[in-house]
Amino acid sequence: MRRTIRPRSVLCAAAVAVTTLAWLVPAASMAAGSPPHAAAATLASPSDTGASDITNLGSGGWEVQSSAVATQSGAQISTPGFNTSTWLPVTNDDAGAPGTEVEALAQNGQCPGDTALQPVNQATSSPNSVFFSNNMQLCYGSMSKIGPDTVSEFSVPWWWRTDFTASPQPGQVATLIVNGVVGSANVWVNGTEVATSATVTGAYTRFTFSLTSLIVAGTNSLAIEVNPNDPTSMFTLDNVDWTQIPPDNNTGIQFPVQLQVDGALAVGNSHVNQADTANLSSAALTVKTDVTNNTATSQVATVTATITPPGSGTPIAVTQNVTVPANTTQTVSFTPSAYPSLTIASPQVWWPYQLGAQPLYTLGVSVAQGTTTYNSTTGTFGIRTVTSSLVGSNAIEPSGARAFQINGVPIVIRGGGWDPNLFLHYSAADTAKQIALMKNMGVNAIRLEGHIMPGDWFEQMDAAGILVNGGFQCCDAWQVGGSLTTAQQTILQNSAQTIGTNLRNHPSVFSFQWSDNQPTSQQESVSETGFTAADFYPQTPLIASAEYKSTPTLGPSGEKEGPYDWVPPDYWYDTTHLGTDSTVTNAGAAWGYDSEESAGNTIPTMDSLNRFMSASDLSNLWQNTKANQYHANYEPRCKTGYSFGTLCHFDTALSSRYGTWSSLPQYVEEAQAQGYEDTRAQFEAFIDHAHSTPLPSTGTIYWQMNKGWPSLLWNLYNNDGDQAGSYFGAQEANRSLHAIYALDNGTVTLDNLGNTTQAGLSVESKVYNLAGTVLDDQTASNLSLTSQQVLTGVLTPNVPTSPVQTYFVELQLRQNGTLVDRNVYWLSTQPDVVSWSKTLGQPQGSVSQYANLTGLQTLPQSAISATSSTVSQAGPNGADRATTVTITNTSVSTVAFLLRADVRRGTSTGQELSGDNELQSSIWQNNDITLFPGESQTLTVTWNSADLQGATAVVSVSGWNVPKIDILA
């Protein structure tokens, strides 16, 4: 996207401890260690493959300090026993890394900019949280432009220091592994500089440095001086315009710094290449590994590779005797032709979660001489085939649209863009929670633009069956044009090889792409060389751009981008206005493959808003539509084009369509309705048009899925897990068996996104006026849908055309008489009318006429009743409770609009406790429903009983025109 910034993480404090390393005793003598400043080598092994010879440093903690405070030399700072009593203790996150400068300060409760806020903490529900209101700005300063850091505290280098103990044996080989830095770095060990920032740079690079001559028995010290990040000149990362710019520019260490200790021989870079038959009846696996001889003489060794199938199957073990010349790394391959057991008949196939199971095979590789085994690696992989092609054609996309098949099954990609924690602090538990939210919402894919996540993240996506589209970042050094220096080419190739190595065996990764701009011939050449060396490409589709651009080697991308700000729901269905931009930017209706698009802002629920916004923030939210919202981004203006710091376009549409509001709760309620209908329309349109001609809709990536801090901009759920109207609109659209009211032609569509044929289906459409009177009632029966089938034109409801009024369309999909999907639309006889000449090419819509939904404000108060029951059961993300809530509209003639249920902390008599009482572990399978007179619907939610904090669970139910009621859960 053409935008401007990205952030990351948060840790927890602990004093630095000493890491102890187990040193292997060699079977043969080794070469002496290289002198300081020996040329850096790239290490092919992923940083977290389970290699037995690799240890994460700093596991007992790091100490961090600014060079403005720590003014000693690197030789002094990296000497064992150096006094760090005034430094900041920092612990590794779940990725094994210490994080950024702001992370170090926040982890220690330090807020140097505003002492009134000390101690600052990480909790988003506290007024002294670093994420509350503009506390981050008050504490640490701010930036307003992507580029060099302009905050004085962070415009100087910072130090990361840790100690480790060792017991080196004669002849052993020690290697330091630096898995990239955000910025550039000088690296010191035991008083000696082993690498300078001329070498160590790149967020996704990997370098190795010999430490054999530097390691001593006892305590050793590592010190890394990280220079300020500048994403416009370094191949690192930023957050474009997604959030506020982290004041430290994300400078720091986001991946493990490691020590590798080896004997005479070592294996690494172990992986599997696969060739599956078209019908998946067999899979031919090639195992590859590198064997390194660390000695001065040729060595004969036995390499063993073992593939263990999921479950209780019999492992496949193959061995090969190899001779490795002195001081050489040699690739060893086990091919199916030489080892027939590597051709697996009827393999267990990995599928996206809506299409099947996610079985994972395990590859283990070791090297030995006689009875001495030196080291081993272990990792998982999935057997699956990804096919990418261009399909269809229209006037603006003559080469067609990008489409994907998984294991031969064509699927519509329906996902969102991923944003990591603002301070680059990785949490495995948070990833698990977000996976539960995504699967509950029904999306099947994630796009990573520029932020390549740690290995655990990909492992969780593999196990969950969620597809991942990786990629480079827009709008900074990754897309700089012109000629590259030799050093820049080296960093790009190292980055591609490192990324490819880390991603190649993850079945969830189905493609990798550049962002807005296609690569130059230099960028493409060195990157392709790196990806190929990693055996990532051509096994994984490599795509030239997120826009409709191409390269001579990769060909047309078949993708488009945008819009990014508010457009009306019917915008997504238009296929007649294509524009003239050959890159197909901001022409986001449901044709082709849109790599990033949405209607912009998401307004969280009141519970979530109160966790991160001050009274002044909340006042501006509903009373000043042009106010810069700190939790949108840093762009202050309300204007057309790329500026998203205000909610003015969203708010203008909201007041024009739903009517003005007189309070914060009313504003939030209207925003839930608008978010719901627009998000639902985006996903439904791409499903509805999946088989349209001449150009089908093949994929939509909602911009964005999540945020690494509390946000009002571009997310389907907030960072506290809040599920607002946008979430439930997306959830409704992405149900595996679903009925759609198509906004372009007023007909009913049925779709089956599951993996089996669904028979015995019937769908009923009802049209209601605001009084709840049925105006039209039609049913289609005896229907059947095959997997991935989209059946259009099933019914044509008769809807009002005049006078100007608001009405409802209700769709009920049943299977063998049981209700499986209920979908309600609120519509107007005065529709939204897009001014296409002013809209195409812009990230927001220009509307010549807004839909008139103000009739919803005339709905009389409705009466409801609710019952609830709770059972104990294991669920996703540690949930151990499941509650069903049945809501009934007891009114005789009044519609109960946009009803929402929440689980809250309460008393044994069913009263809510004061304060923030919502259970943030709650994940709802349905919500924000509309009931007509006499109707009932049952909602289900899972939650964690520990979240009660000793209170009693109660369920609240309220709605647009329904006062809140509380019942015991």
Salt bridges, closest charged atoms under 4 A:
ASP93 OD2 - ARG8 NH2 3.30
GLU103 OE2 - HIS425 ND1 3.70
ASP163 OD1 - ARG161 NH1 2.97
GLU193 OE1 - HIS37 NE2 3.52
GLU449 OE1 - ARG3 NH2 1.82
GLU449 OE2 - ARG6 NH2 2.93
ASP462 OD2 - HIS506 ND1 2.57
ASP535 OD2 - HIS271 NE2 2.80
ASP535 OD2 - LYS288 NZ 2.93
GLU547 OE2 - ARG2 NE 3.64
GLU547 OE1 - LYS549 NZ 3.13
ASP574 OD1 - HIS577 ND1 3.05
GLU596 OE2 - ARG3 NH1 2.40
GLU596 OE1 - ARG447 NH1 2.43
ASP607 OD2 - ARG904 NH2 2.91
GLU677 OE2 - ARG657 NH1 2.47
GLU684 OE2 - HIS738 NE2 2.69
ASP688 OD2 - HIS689 NE2 3.53
ASP720 OD2 - ARG611 NH1 2.76
GLU732 OE1 - ARG735 NE 3.11
GLU732 OE2 - HIS738 ND1 3.29
ASP744 OD2 - HIS689 NE2 3.05
GLU764 OE1 - ARG814 NH1 3.56
GLU810 OE2 - ARG822 NE 2.78
ASP821 OD1 - ARG735 NE 3.73
ASP821 OD2 - HIS738 ND1 2.77
ASP832 OD2 - ARG657 NH2 2.97
ASP880 OD2 - ARG881 NH1 3.54
ASP902 OD2 - ARG900 NE 3.09
ASP902 OD2 - ARG904 NH2 3.51
GLU912 OE2 - ARG904 NE 3.90
GLU912 OE2 - LYS964 NZ 3.30
ASP916 OD2 - ARG611 NE 2.76
GLU918 OE1 - ARG611 NH2 2.87
GLU935 OE1 - ARG822 NH2 2.48
ASP947 OD1 - ARG905 NH2 3.02
